[in-house]
């Protein structure tokens, strides 16, 4: 009996851990092609692929002056009403604090920094937003008069949500454990 209950509890935990996730929908988010395949770079932007990588061999280097902010964008296939996790690594190399970095998901500003201090190491950023249509523009917009922002490992995934079957399995296991404990107390 005890081994059955333990199996139920461990099965429930394993089921709960198996939450619904999807594959990343960003093409070349790690810039490992060595170019901007899948991305659109705004005209006259000072945005480059650099071997000064945050992760892997290449990163995007964004360093446009404030008079003409640059943008790096990609149109993503999304599901309306679905919550997405937008993640990336970012490192500001500017020491003069004359900079700005904005991330947009569709028409929503999901991340923004202005006059940020330089980062001694990359910062992992994750933000969440809901897609409003079947096609959503992901944009990274920068100004940095003195130096560059390094961007790498861009991913967009459906935010993890427990599957209904996993929640039911956890509920059943907990109910079984409680019932067994109640029977054990009644016999004592």
N, C-alpha and C positions, 0 to 999 in steps of 0.2 A: 504494500500500500504506500509506504513511504517513498519507494523508488518511483512509483507512478506519479505521485504528487511532485516530486523533484523534476521528473521528466516534463510534466505539464508546465511547471514554472519556467524551466529553462527553455522549453519550446516557445512559451509566450514571450519571453525576453528576446529570443532570436527572431521571432516574428515581428516584434515591435521594432527591432533594429533594422529590419528589412523595409525601410520606408521608401515610398515612391520617389525615384530620382530619374532625371533624364540626362542624356548626353549633352555636352556643351553645344551651344548653337552659334558660337563665334568662330569664324574661319581665321586661322593663322593668328590666334590670340597671343601666342608666345613669340611671334615674329621670327620663328626658326627657319622660315623659308629664306631669310636674309633680304626680304623685300616686303612691300606692302600688299601682297596678294590678298584679295578679299576686302581691303580697306580703301577708303577714298580720302585723299589728302587734299585739303583746301588749296586753291590756286595761290601761289606765291608764299605758301607757308614754309617756315624753317623747321620742317619735320623730317628726320632722317632715321635710317636704321643704323645702329651703332654696335660695334663689337664690345663696347663697355656694357656687358650684360648684367642684369639683376639676377636672372636665372637662365640657364642654357647658354647659348652662344651669342644671341642678339637681343636687343631691346629697341624700343622706339625712343628717340630723343626729340622732345618737343621744346623749342626755345624761340618763340616769336616775340617780337617787341610789342609793347602795349598799343602802339598805333595801328597794328594789324594783327590781331589775334589769329592764330592758326587753329585748324581743327582736323582731327583724325576721326573718321566715322565709318560705320558699317550698318547696313540695313539687315535686320534680323527677322526671321520668320517666327512669329509669336502667336500665342492663343489669347484672344481677348478675355479679360477678366482673370487671367492667371498671374499669380505672384511669382516673380523672378528674383533670383539672387545674382547680383552683379558684383564680381570680385576682380581685383587687379592688384599688382604691386606697383608702388609709386615711390620715387625718390627725387626730392628737390635738391638740386646742386647749387642753388643760388644762395649767396651769402649776403647780398644787398637787400633782400626782402622786398624787391620790387617785382612782384609776380602774382599770377592768379591761375588757378586750375579749376575747371568746372567739368562735371560729367552730367550728361543729359541722357535720359531714357525716354524716347518720344519727346514730348513737350515738357517733361518734368525734370527739374534740376535735382539730382539725387546725391550730388557731392559737390562741395565748393570750398576752396581755400584761397585766401587773399593775403598777400604779404607774409607768406609762411617762412619760417626759419629753414635753413638747410637741414636735410636729413642725413645723419651719419651712416644710416643703413636704410634699406627699403622698408616701406610701411605697407603691410597687408591691409587692404580696404575691402569691406563687403557691405553693400547696401541693398535694399530691397525696394521693388516697385512693381506695380501691376500694369500689365500691357493693356492698352485700350483698343488695339486693332490687331489684325493678322500680320502687320508689317510695322516694326518699331525701329527707329533710328537710334543707335547708340553712338554718342558723340563725346569726344574728349577735346575740350577747348582750352587753349593755353595762351598765356603771355608770360614772358620771363626775359626782362631786359638784359640781365647780366649773365645768365647761364641757361641751363636746361632742366627740364623734368624728364626723368627716365620712367618709362612705362613698360610693363611686362606682364605676362601670364593673365591676360584678360579672359574671363569666362563669364558666361551668362547661362544659368541653369534654372529650371523650374525649382522653386523653393521646396525643400523636402516636407512632405505632409504624410502623416501616418496613413497607411491604407486602411480602409474600413475592416478588412479581414484581420489585420494585425491587431487593431483595437479590440475586436471581438474576441480574439484568441487570448489577449491579456486579461480581459474581463472574465472570461471563462476560467482561466487558470487561477486568478485571484479568488473567484467564487468557490472553486474546488478546494483551495487551501483553507479558506475560512470555514467551509463545511466540514472538512476533515478535523480541523482544530476544535470545532464545536462538538463533534461526535466524541473526540478523544476526551474532552472535558466532561461530557455527559457520562462516560464510562467510569470516570475516576471517582 
